[in-house]
Amino acid sequence: MTEYKLQNYSDGSIFEDTGWLLSDPKAIKPSLIRAVYKKRELKVGPDSLGIYKYADWLPVNRFLKNSSSTVTYKSIKLSERVKLGNLFISFSGYWPEIGADMSTCSFKETEAYSVCARLTDKERGVMVVASVGNTARAFAKVCSDNNIPLLLIVPEDNLDALWFAKEINENVKLICTPSGTDYYDAIELCSKVCSSPLFFEEGGAKNVARRDGMGTTVLSAATKIGEIPDFYFQAIGSGTGTIAAWEANLRLIEDGNWGKKKMTLIPSQNAPFTPMYDAWRAGCRDICFADEVVAKENALMIKAKVLSNRRPPYSIPGGLYDALKDCNGDVESVTNNELDAACSLFKECEGIDIHPAAGVALAGMIKSLERGNINRDSLIMLNITGGGEERFKRDNRVIFMKPNIIIDNRDSIESITDRAERIFRRD
């Protein structure tokens, strides 16, 4: 439906999307690829299209039902509290009073509706998504509503994140890694499962549809404000959303109707798990863990569990390191106590609950302000990536998804693929 080509970030080469490409098939070295859209000037469609009102800049082949888009508004009470003149909040979640109706309460819906709409009849297998919660919930909803085969892989300790307003259809299955495992374990198991021809990886940050879906948060902000913001704040686990914000910013500059600014990107991580913060502050392109065991323990200690990626797309060309370098950005670190305080502050001022990761973003913004690195009259975009869950659960009775099977990724690949295949084939 949308006309586009793909481009290798490293060498600029442009090539056709021949079907679910996650990298340049001719490239010798790893690099992220980008979508290059035929329409260089963004025309926003009606709100009734949900996220597809930004279809000019989404690599989609169809429109799926029940999508929603991010809502951006100018803050008054929180803005006054933190002494900012132009704070714009891009809210992805459930907040009926402002028109936000993402039933999973997370901006991961922007990814899922874009990724799943990129699928064509050529992809006849089962898509596999690894997640620690919000992404799994979003993909389960989208695939269930639109009859798309999906296998989720989620750590058992994160099952409490898999809640829904209605039963998930049988085309969506769930495998858990055992208690005590984390996101990286789920990613490893996903890779092993996809050695079976029945399955294919969604692709995470490598999937242009995922990034461009996330980038609609910036399109929401720019079209509301009338120009590109000066500063951008978000919490990061993989950093994919911030990469997406950078790429959307570059498209808006090329469009020419929204100014020529490059937003200063300031993402935040949840301490004590801060691999990208540590690498960036050390001036390093590569992330190095002195002790993998300690890294895993730290990942399990943070309150914002969705920020626990131990192998983020930070170093890869076109990844977060390059994004931060290009815009003179920075990374903040936020403790569990600081994110709790930020969540309470947001609810007190704005009147809605937000997810822990969104609290990390707000706390990171406050830290940057306290250091005096930001002009308080600057145009600031605060990406609230999830919220309204408490409100949604008051308004709706929720149902929890149960795993079809639990698999240890230390098992043999033959055993893993056989057991994964069986949960689909017995239907």
C-alpha positions as CSV (number, residue, x, y, z in Angstrom):
1,M,0.0,0.0,0.0
2,T,2.8,2.4,0.9
3,E,5.6,2.9,-1.7
4,Y,9.0,2.7,-0.2
5,K,12.5,1.2,-0.7
6,L,15.1,0.2,1.9
7,Q,18.5,1.8,2.6
8,N,21.6,0.5,4.2
9,Y,22.6,3.0,6.9
10,S,26.3,2.3,6.6
11,D,26.9,2.7,2.8
12,G,23.7,4.4,1.7
13,S,22.8,1.8,-0.9
14,I,19.1,1.5,-1.7
15,F,17.3,-1.7,-2.6
16,E,13.9,-3.2,-2.9
17,D,12.0,-4.8,0.1
18,T,11.7,-8.3,-1.4
19,G,9.8,-9.6,1.7
20,W,10.5,-9.3,5.4
21,L,14.1,-8.1,5.0
22,L,15.8,-7.3,8.3
23,S,19.1,-6.4,6.8
24,D,20.8,-5.6,3.5
25,P,21.2,-9.0,1.8
26,K,24.3,-7.7,0.0
27,A,26.0,-6.1,3.0
28,I,29.3,-7.6,4.3
29,K,29.1,-5.9,7.7
30,P,26.1,-5.5,10.1
31,S,24.1,-2.3,9.8
32,L,20.5,-1.2,10.4
33,I,18.4,-0.6,7.3
34,R,15.9,2.2,6.9
35,A,12.7,2.7,4.9
36,V,12.9,5.5,2.3
37,Y,9.4,6.6,1.4
38,K,8.2,7.8,-2.0
39,K,6.2,10.5,-0.4
40,R,8.7,12.9,1.2
41,E,6.1,15.3,2.4
42,L,3.9,13.9,5.2
43,K,0.1,14.1,4.7
44,V,-1.7,13.1,7.9
45,G,-5.0,11.2,7.4
46,P,-8.1,11.4,9.5
47,D,-8.1,10.2,13.2
48,S,-10.5,7.5,12.2
49,L,-7.5,5.6,10.6
50,G,-5.8,5.3,14.0
51,I,-2.1,4.9,13.6
52,Y,-2.5,4.5,9.8
53,K,-3.2,8.2,9.5
54,Y,0.6,8.3,9.3
55,A,0.6,5.6,6.5
56,D,2.7,7.8,4.2
57,W,5.6,7.0,6.5
58,L,4.8,3.4,7.5
59,P,6.0,0.4,5.5
60,V,2.6,-1.2,5.4
61,N,0.7,-3.4,2.9
62,R,-2.7,-3.1,4.6
63,F,-4.6,-1.5,7.4
64,L,-5.5,-3.6,10.4
65,K,-8.6,-3.0,12.6
66,N,-8.7,-1.5,16.1
67,S,-5.5,0.6,15.9
68,S,-5.0,3.8,17.9
69,S,-2.4,6.6,17.7
70,T,-0.4,8.6,20.3
71,V,-2.1,11.8,21.6
72,T,0.1,14.8,22.2
73,Y,-1.0,17.7,24.4
74,K,0.6,20.7,26.1
75,S,1.0,20.2,29.8
76,I,-0.1,22.8,32.3
77,K,0.2,21.5,35.8
78,L,3.3,19.3,35.4
79,S,4.8,22.1,33.3
80,E,4.3,24.6,36.1
81,R,5.6,22.1,38.7
82,V,8.9,21.5,36.9
83,K,9.1,25.2,35.7
84,L,8.9,24.6,32.0
85,G,7.3,26.9,29.5
86,N,6.7,24.5,26.6
87,L,6.3,20.9,27.8
88,F,4.4,18.7,25.4
89,I,3.4,15.2,26.5
90,S,3.0,12.5,23.9
91,F,0.8,10.0,25.7
92,S,0.4,6.4,24.5
93,G,-2.1,4.5,26.6
94,Y,-5.6,4.6,27.9
95,W,-7.0,8.0,28.9
96,P,-10.5,8.5,27.4
97,E,-10.7,12.1,28.4
98,I,-7.9,13.1,26.0
99,G,-8.9,10.6,23.3
100,A,-6.2,8.0,24.1
101,D,-7.6,4.6,23.7
102,M,-4.8,2.0,23.5
103,S,-6.3,-0.9,25.3
104,T,-2.9,-2.4,26.1
105,C,-2.0,0.9,27.6
106,S,1.4,1.0,25.9
107,F,3.0,2.5,22.8
108,K,4.1,-1.0,21.8
109,E,0.8,-0.9,19.9
110,T,2.4,1.5,17.5
111,E,5.0,-1.2,16.8
112,A,2.6,-4.1,16.5
113,Y,0.1,-2.4,14.2
114,S,3.0,-1.3,11.9
115,V,4.9,-4.7,11.9
116,C,1.8,-6.8,11.4
117,A,0.5,-4.6,8.6
118,R,3.9,-5.1,6.8
119,L,3.2,-8.8,6.6
120,T,2.1,-10.1,3.2
121,D,0.9,-13.5,2.0
122,K,4.5,-14.4,1.3
123,E,5.1,-14.9,5.0
124,R,3.3,-18.1,5.5
125,G,4.9,-19.3,8.8
126,V,4.4,-18.2,12.3
127,M,5.9,-14.9,13.5
128,V,7.8,-15.1,16.8
129,V,8.1,-12.2,19.3
130,A,10.3,-12.2,22.4
131,S,9.2,-9.8,25.1
132,V,9.1,-9.1,28.9
133,G,5.5,-7.8,28.8
134,N,4.2,-4.7,26.9
135,T,5.4,-5.8,23.5
136,A,3.9,-9.3,24.0
137,R,0.6,-7.8,25.1
138,A,0.4,-5.5,22.1
139,F,1.3,-8.1,19.5
140,A,-1.1,-10.6,21.1
141,K,-4.0,-8.1,20.9
142,V,-3.2,-7.1,17.3
143,C,-2.7,-10.7,16.0
144,S,-5.7,-12.0,17.9
145,D,-8.0,-9.3,16.5
146,N,-6.7,-9.8,13.0
147,N,-6.2,-13.5,12.9
148,I,-2.4,-13.5,12.4
149,P,-0.5,-16.5,13.6
150,L,1.9,-15.5,16.5
151,L,4.2,-17.2,19.0
152,L,5.1,-15.2,22.0
153,I,8.2,-16.0,24.2
154,V,8.1,-14.3,27.6
155,P,9.9,-15.0,30.9
156,E,7.6,-16.8,33.3
157,D,8.2,-14.1,35.9
158,N,6.6,-11.6,33.6
159,L,3.3,-13.4,33.1
160,D,1.5,-10.7,35.2
161,A,2.0,-8.3,32.2
162,L,-0.1,-10.5,29.9
163,W,-3.5,-9.2,30.8
164,F,-6.3,-8.5,28.3
165,A,-9.9,-7.2,28.1
166,K,-11.0,-10.4,26.3
167,E,-9.8,-13.9,25.6
168,I,-6.9,-14.1,23.1
169,N,-7.7,-16.3,20.1
170,E,-6.1,-19.6,19.4
171,N,-3.9,-18.3,16.6
172,V,-1.7,-16.8,19.4
173,K,0.4,-19.1,21.5
174,L,2.7,-18.5,24.5
175,I,6.0,-20.1,25.5
176,C,7.6,-19.1,28.7
177,T,11.2,-19.4,29.8
178,P,11.5,-20.6,33.4
179,S,11.3,-18.5,36.5
180,G,14.6,-16.6,37.1
181,T,15.2,-15.9,33.4
182,D,15.1,-12.5,31.8
183,Y,14.5,-10.8,28.4
184,Y,17.9,-11.9,27.0
185,D,16.9,-15.5,27.8
186,A,13.7,-15.0,25.9
187,I,15.6,-13.6,22.9
188,E,17.9,-16.6,22.9
189,L,15.0,-19.0,22.9
190,C,13.3,-17.1,20.1
191,S,16.4,-17.5,18.0
192,K,16.5,-21.2,18.6
193,V,12.8,-21.7,17.9
194,C,13.2,-19.8,14.6
195,S,15.7,-22.5,13.4
196,S,12.5,-24.4,12.5
197,P,11.1,-23.5,9.1
198,L,7.6,-23.1,10.7
199,F,8.7,-19.9,12.4
200,F,10.3,-16.6,11.5
201,E,11.6,-13.8,13.8
202,E,9.7,-10.5,14.0
203,G,13.1,-8.9,14.1
204,G,13.0,-6.3,16.9
205,A,15.0,-3.2,16.2
206,K,16.1,-4.6,12.8
207,N,12.5,-4.4,11.5
208,V,11.9,-1.0,9.8
209,A,8.2,-1.4,10.5
210,R,8.8,-1.6,14.3
211,R,10.9,1.6,14.3
212,D,8.7,3.6,12.0
213,G,5.6,2.6,14.1
214,M,7.4,3.9,17.2
215,G,8.4,7.0,15.2
216,T,4.7,8.0,14.9
217,T,5.0,9.4,18.5
218,V,7.3,12.1,17.1
219,L,5.0,12.7,14.2
220,S,2.2,13.2,16.7
221,A,4.2,15.8,18.6
222,A,5.5,17.7,15.6
223,T,2.1,17.9,13.9
224,K,0.5,19.1,17.2
225,I,3.2,21.7,18.0
226,G,3.7,22.7,14.4
227,E,7.4,22.2,14.5
228,I,10.1,19.7,15.5
229,P,10.7,19.8,19.3
230,D,14.0,20.9,20.7
231,F,14.4,18.1,23.2
232,Y,13.1,14.5,23.4
233,F,12.9,12.4,26.6
234,Q,12.1,8.7,26.8
235,A,13.1,5.6,28.8
236,I,15.1,3.0,27.0
237,G,15.6,-0.8,27.3
238,S,16.7,-1.5,23.8
239,G,16.9,2.2,22.6
240,T,14.8,1.3,19.6
241,G,12.2,4.0,20.3
242,T,14.9,6.7,20.5
243,I,16.4,5.5,17.3
244,A,13.0,5.7,15.8
245,A,12.5,9.2,17.1
246,W,15.8,10.2,15.4
247,E,14.8,8.7,12.1
248,A,11.4,10.4,12.2
249,N,13.1,13.7,13.0
250,L,15.3,13.3,9.9
251,R,12.3,12.7,7.7
252,L,10.5,15.8,9.1
253,I,13.6,17.8,8.2
254,E,13.6,16.4,4.7
255,D,9.9,17.2,4.4
256,G,10.7,20.9,5.1
257,N,7.4,21.9,6.7
258,W,8.4,21.4,10.3
259,G,11.7,23.2,10.6
260,K,15.3,22.0,10.3
261,K,16.1,21.2,14.0
262,K,17.6,18.0,15.2
263,M,16.0,17.2,18.5
264,T,18.5,16.6,21.3
265,L,17.7,13.0,22.4
266,I,18.0,12.3,26.1
267,P,16.9,8.8,26.9
268,S,17.1,7.3,30.4
269,Q,17.8,3.9,31.9
270,N,16.7,2.4,35.2
271,A,19.5,1.8,37.7
272,P,21.2,-0.5,38.6
273,F,20.8,-1.9,35.0
274,T,22.4,0.8,32.9
275,P,24.5,-0.7,30.1
276,M,23.9,2.1,27.6
277,Y,24.2,4.9,30.1
278,D,27.6,3.4,31.2
279,A,28.9,3.0,27.7
280,W,27.8,6.5,26.6
281,R,29.2,8.2,29.7
282,A,32.5,6.3,29.1
283,G,32.6,7.5,25.5
284,C,32.4,3.9,24.2
285,R,30.6,2.6,21.2
286,D,30.6,-0.9,22.5
287,I,28.7,-2.2,25.5
288,C,30.8,-4.4,27.8
289,F,29.6,-6.3,30.9
290,A,32.4,-6.9,33.4
291,D,30.3,-9.8,34.8
292,E,27.3,-11.3,32.9
293,V,25.9,-12.8,36.1
294,V,25.9,-9.4,37.8
295,A,24.3,-7.8,34.7
296,K,21.5,-10.4,34.8
297,E,21.0,-9.8,38.5
298,N,20.8,-6.0,38.0
299,A,18.3,-6.5,35.2
300,L,16.1,-8.4,37.6
301,M,16.3,-5.6,40.2
302,I,14.9,-2.8,38.2
303,K,11.2,-1.8,38.6
304,A,10.8,-0.9,34.9
305,K,11.2,-4.6,33.8
306,V,10.6,-3.7,30.2
307,L,14.0,-1.9,30.2
308,S,16.1,-5.0,30.8
309,N,17.6,-5.7,27.4
310,R,21.1,-7.0,27.7
311,R,21.8,-6.9,24.0
312,P,20.4,-3.6,22.7
313,P,21.1,-2.1,19.3
314,Y,23.4,0.5,20.7
315,S,26.7,-0.2,18.8
316,I,25.4,-1.3,15.4
317,P,25.7,1.3,12.6
318,G,22.5,3.3,12.6
319,G,21.8,2.4,16.2
320,L,21.5,4.4,19.4
321,Y,25.2,5.4,19.6
322,D,25.0,7.0,16.1
323,A,21.7,8.7,16.9
324,L,23.1,10.3,20.1
325,K,26.3,11.4,18.3
326,D,24.3,13.0,15.5
327,C,22.1,15.1,17.7
328,N,24.6,15.8,20.6
329,G,22.4,13.8,22.9
330,D,22.9,12.3,26.4
331,V,21.7,9.4,28.6
332,E,20.4,9.7,32.1
333,S,20.3,7.1,34.9
334,V,17.3,6.8,37.2
335,T,16.8,4.8,40.4
336,N,13.7,2.8,41.4
337,N,12.9,5.4,44.1
338,E,13.3,8.3,41.5
339,L,11.0,6.6,39.0
340,D,8.4,6.0,41.8
341,A,8.5,9.7,42.7
342,A,8.1,10.7,39.1
343,C,5.1,8.4,38.6
344,S,3.4,9.9,41.7
345,L,4.2,13.4,40.4
346,F,2.7,12.7,37.0
347,K,-0.5,11.3,38.5
348,E,-0.8,14.2,40.9
349,C,-0.3,16.8,38.2
350,E,-1.9,15.2,35.1
351,G,-4.5,13.0,36.7
352,I,-3.5,9.6,35.2
353,D,-1.3,6.7,36.2
354,I,1.8,5.9,34.1
355,H,4.0,2.9,33.7
356,P,7.3,2.6,35.5
357,A,9.2,3.1,32.2
358,A,7.4,6.4,31.6
359,G,8.4,7.4,35.2
360,V,12.0,6.8,34.2
361,A,11.6,9.2,31.3
362,L,10.1,11.9,33.5
363,A,12.7,11.4,36.2
364,G,15.4,11.6,33.5
365,M,14.0,14.9,32.3
366,I,13.9,16.3,35.8
367,K,17.5,15.4,36.3
368,S,18.5,17.1,33.1
369,L,16.7,20.2,34.1
370,E,18.3,20.2,37.5
371,R,21.7,20.2,35.9
372,G,20.8,23.3,34.0
373,N,21.5,21.8,30.6
374,I,18.2,22.8,29.1
375,N,16.7,26.2,28.5
376,R,13.4,26.1,30.3
377,D,11.6,27.8,27.5
378,S,12.6,25.1,25.0
379,L,10.1,23.0,23.2
380,I,10.2,19.7,25.0
381,M,8.6,16.4,24.1
382,L,8.2,13.9,26.9
383,N,7.3,10.5,25.5
384,I,5.0,8.8,28.0
385,T,5.2,5.3,26.5
386,G,2.6,3.7,28.7
387,G,-0.2,4.8,31.1
388,G,-3.7,4.5,32.2
389,E,-3.4,0.8,33.2
390,E,-4.9,1.4,36.6
391,R,-7.7,3.3,35.0
392,F,-8.3,0.6,32.3
393,K,-8.4,-2.1,34.9
394,R,-11.0,-0.2,36.9
395,D,-13.1,0.2,33.8
396,N,-12.7,-3.4,32.5
397,R,-12.4,-6.9,33.8
398,V,-9.1,-8.3,32.6
399,I,-8.1,-11.9,31.8
400,F,-4.6,-13.2,32.0
401,M,-3.0,-15.3,29.3
402,K,-1.5,-18.7,30.4
403,P,1.5,-20.3,28.8
404,N,1.0,-23.3,26.4
405,I,4.4,-24.6,27.6
406,I,7.6,-23.7,29.5
407,I,10.9,-24.3,27.8
408,D,14.4,-23.9,29.1
409,N,16.6,-22.5,26.4
410,R,19.5,-24.8,27.6
411,D,17.6,-27.7,26.1
412,S,18.7,-29.0,22.7
413,I,17.6,-27.2,19.6
414,E,15.9,-30.3,18.4
415,S,13.8,-30.6,21.6
416,I,13.0,-26.9,21.5
417,T,11.8,-26.7,17.9
418,D,9.8,-30.0,18.2
419,R,7.9,-28.8,21.3
420,A,7.3,-25.4,19.8
421,E,6.0,-26.9,16.5
422,R,3.7,-29.2,18.4
423,I,1.7,-26.5,20.1
424,F,0.7,-25.2,16.7
425,R,0.4,-28.4,14.8
426,R,-1.9,-30.1,17.3
427,D,-4.6,-27.6,16.4
